Amino acid sequence: MAKKGLLIVLSGPSGVGKGTVRKLVFNDKSLNLCYSISMTTRLPREKEVEGVDYFFVSKQVFEKGIKDGEFLEHAQFVDNYYGTPRRYVETLRNEGKNVFLEIEVQGAKQVLEKFQDDDRVVSIFLLPPSMEELEARIRGRRTEPEEIVRARLSKARSEIDLAPEYQYNVMNDDVKRAAKEIRDIIKNRL
């Protein structure tokens, strides 16, 4: 029987580079990584595929899942729910796959509370080199109005205060170096 896979939780503030780092980590096929697909009540965007980008469900189905404890974490944004399906993640882990969650800090907190005693859980907080650099990254996107940028930066400051609650803190001062550090952490935990 396959050894139960790791549950790897990567979190950090908006703009820190979680997605970019994750893509480089996934280049190492020896890690047997599987990216966790979230469930959402929002409608699919053009080119999004059911079961690849998200599991798309109705609000009623999602709310029943919340009531029945079917999520490792969930949140509501702009009238839509998003969450990590527990059964999906556990099935992959039981198959020996190492499941990778790239989630925001509040979702990570929910997951880590549920798995406090599981030694096959790895929590990693990705830190910006500085608040100035994080601000430059967020502003560099040029996708949001000033009030949203300020709100993201304020939230980032409070999220960074939670970094000591994670097993590992990784500085994203260089994407390739940060990805290598995360790959090394996973290899050491395997």
N, C-alpha and C positions, 0 to 999 in steps of 0.2 A: 504494500500500500504506500502511496506517495506521502511524504512528509508534508504536513500542513504548511501552506505558503505563508509568507510574511504579509502583513497589512502595513503598507508604507504610506504615511500621512505627510504630505508636503504642504506647508502653509506659509503665509507671510502676507504683508500688506499689498494692496493693489499697486501695480507698477513696479514691483520688485523683480519681476522676470521669471515667475514660476513656470509659465508655459514654455518659454524659451529653454530654460534649464532642463525641464522634463523631457523635451524632445531630444536633447543631447544624451541624457541618461538612457533613454530608450534605444539608442543606437547600439548599446551593449547587449546583444542577444543572449549572452551567457547568464544574464540576471533573471531570465524567464519572467519578465514583467508583463503584466496585463493591466491596461488602463481601465479604471472603473468608469462605467457609463452611468450618468445621472438620469433620473426620471424628472420630467417636467410637465406642467399643465399648459405651457405656452404652445402656440402653433409652430410647426416646423418652418424654418426659414428656407429660402430657395437653396437647393442642393444638399440640405440636411437629410440624413438617412436614418430611419427608425432602426434602433438597435446598434447603430454605429456612432451617431452623434449624441443622441438621447433616446430614452424610452418615452414616447409621447403618450400621455393618458389624460382623461378628463379630470376635472376638479373633484368630482364625486369619488372617482377611483382613488385619487391621491389622498383625499380626506379620510377615506375608509382605511387606507394604509397607515396614516398617522395614528388613527384610533387603535388599530390592531398592532402597533409597534413594529411595522415592517420596514422602517428606515433607520440606518445608522445615524443619519443626521438629515435635517430638512430646514428649509427657510422659505420665506415668502418675499418676493421682490416684485414690485409693480404689478400687483394683482395676480401673479403667477407663483406656483410652488415649484421648488427645486429640491431634490433629495437624492440620497444614495441608498438604493435598495439593498437591504440586509441579505436577503436570500441569494441574490445575484453574486454579491461579494463572497459570501461564505461558500457557495458552490465552487467558485474559482479557487479559493484558498484550499478547499478540501481536495481539489484536483492537483494540488501542489504548485499552483501558480502564485507568484508574488504580486499582489494586487496593489496598484499605485493610485492613491487618491490625491488629487491636486485640488485643495479646497480652501475656502476663505477661513479666517480664524475662528469665527463663531461655530461653523460647521465642524472644524477640527476639534474644538473643545467638546462638542457633543459626542463625537466618535471616541475621543480619548477617555472620556468619563465612562463609556460603555465597555472599554477594553482595558481598564486599569490593571487587571491581573494577568493579562495575556502577554507572555514574554516574546510572542511572535509579532508584536506591533512595534513599528519604528516611527517615531515622530521627529520631523525635521522642520525647523523654522528657517526660512530664507530671509536674510537681513540685507537691507541696502547698505552700501558703503557709508552713506551719510544721509541725513534728511534733505540736504541740499541736492544731492544726486537723485534721490527719489522724486523730489519736486520737479527737477529738470526732466526726468523720464515721463512723469505724468503730464506735464505741460507740453512735452515734445510730441505727444500723441495728437494734440490739437483736435480732440474729438468732443470735448466737454466744455460747457460754460464755466466761467470763473467760480461761481458759487459751488459747483460740483467739485472742482479741483480743490478748493479750500476744505470742503467736507471730507474728501478722500485723504487729504494730508492730515487733518485733525484725527480722523479714524486711524490712520497709519501710526500716529504717535502712540495712541492708546494700545494698538495691537502689538507694537514693538515691545511694550512693557511686559507682554505675556511670553516673550521669547524664552525666559528661564524655565517655563513650564514644559518645554519640549526637551526630549532626550539629547538632541543635537541642534546646534545653531551653525548655519553655514552663511558666510558672507558672499554676496553676489557682486564682488568687485570686478570679476572677470568670469564671463559665462562658462568658458571651457574649464577653468579651474574649479568653479563651483560644482559643475556637473561631475567632474572627476572625483571631487570630495564626496559627493552624494553616492556615486557608484561605489567608492571605497567603503562607505558606511554600510551600504546594502551587502556588499561582499563579506564584510566582517560579521554581519548578523546572520548570514546564511550558514 
